Amino acid sequence: MRMVFVLILISGFIFVGCSSDRGRGDERVVAQVNDYKMKVDDLQYDLKHTPYDEKALLETEEGRMEYLTQLLEKEVLLQEAQKLGLDRKKDFMKSIENYWEQALLKLLLQKKSREISGLVHVYENEVEEYYGKSEEKRPLSRARDEIIRAIRQEKETEAMNAWVEELKERAYIKINRDVLEDVFSK
């Protein structure tokens, strides 16, 4: 049985990225746990997102087998958790909701930050004015890059805050003070 897994794993590693039909992905099954079928695409995703401290594990056949075993053990545990209904518990659902919100906010803020960063410009007169107001002891020529970064950061922060305020102004927001007071008084 172990040899079958080794052969499946090795063939999965050999063919990583070699699919001629990239649009649909590689649907070949690398391993199976009950009804779950780990396809080449699933394994490739896991390999791509392997934590840095585990990458060395993938350099040997034994390490790759250990890695696959860990993935299969994780799947066995996940299936057991689902069988016990833990995936439908309110605490679990709330933690997933919190994670989803945080991940979505991170993506939104990164996107907007890149957009704002491309629009922000620092002008020479701003650098000179900043330098004049600062207590910088170094000559302007040596402090220039640092000053530009500081001004850029300040402008980007101001733009981001203005964008958030604009979003809040366009949104319908209503606070029920009676209910709020009741919640906080308990």
C-alpha positions, -999 to +999 in steps of 0.1 A: +000+000+000+028+024+009+045+017-025+012+026-043+012+060-025+049+065-033+042+059-070+011+081-070+030+109-052+061+106-074+039+107-106+021+138-091+054+155-085+068+146-119+038+160-137+035+191-116+030+219-141+032+196-172-004+195-181-010+204-217-046+215-208-039+243-183-073+259-187-092+231-169-065+220-146-052+186-139-080+164-127-059+132-121-064+117-087-032+116-066-048+101-035-082+094-020-096+095+015-131+080+016-151+101-009-125+129-011-102+127-041-070+148-040-064+158-075-031+170-090-044+206-089-051+202-051-016+189-045+000+216-066-019+242-046-007+227-013+029+225-026+028+262-038+016+272-003+039+250+017+053+269+047+089+279+041+101+258+070+086+226+054+100+232+019+132+211+026+109+182+034+100+180-003+135+175-015+136+137-008+112+109-017+109+101+020+101+137+028+075+140+000+059+108+013+058+123+048+043+155+034+016+135+016+009+115+047+004+148+067-021+160+040-040+128+041-040+128+080-054+163+078-081+152+055-090+122+078-093+147+107-114+172+087-138+144+077-141+133+113-148+169+124-175+172+097-190+138+107-193+151+143-210+183+130-183+206+142-183+225+109-219+235+116-213+248+152-220+285+157-184+292+171-169+276+140-191+295+116-183+328+134-146+321+133-149+314+095-169+346+091-142+366+110-114+350+089-133+357+057-139+394+067-102+399+076-090+383+044-115+403+023-105+436+041-068+428+036-074+423-002-095+455-005-070+476+014-040+462-005-058+470-038-067+505-028-033+511-013-016+501-047-041+524-065-034+553-042+004+547-042+004+551-080-014+584-077+008+600-050+036+623-060+061+641-038+074+674-051+107+691-044+091+720-026+074+696-003+107+679+005+124+713+012+095+725+034+095+692+054+133+694+058+130+731+070+104+722+096+123+691+108+151+690+133+172+670+108+209+674+114+221+657+081+223+677+049+192+676+027+210+656+001+215+627+026+180+629+042+161+633+009+151+597+003+139+593+039+119+625+037+103+615+005+092+582+020+078+600+050+059+625+029+046+597+006+035+576+036+017+606+050-001+614+017-011+578+012-025+576+047-044+608+042-058+595+009-068+562+024-085+579+054-103+602+030-115+573+009-128+555+040-146+586+051-162+590+016-174+554+017-189+560+052-207+592+040-222+573+010-234+544+032-266+543+052-256+539+088-281+539+117-274+532+153-302+522+177-289+538+209-316+522+231-305+487+221-268+497+222-272+511+258-289+479+268-261+457+255-234+478+272-252+480+305-251+442+310 
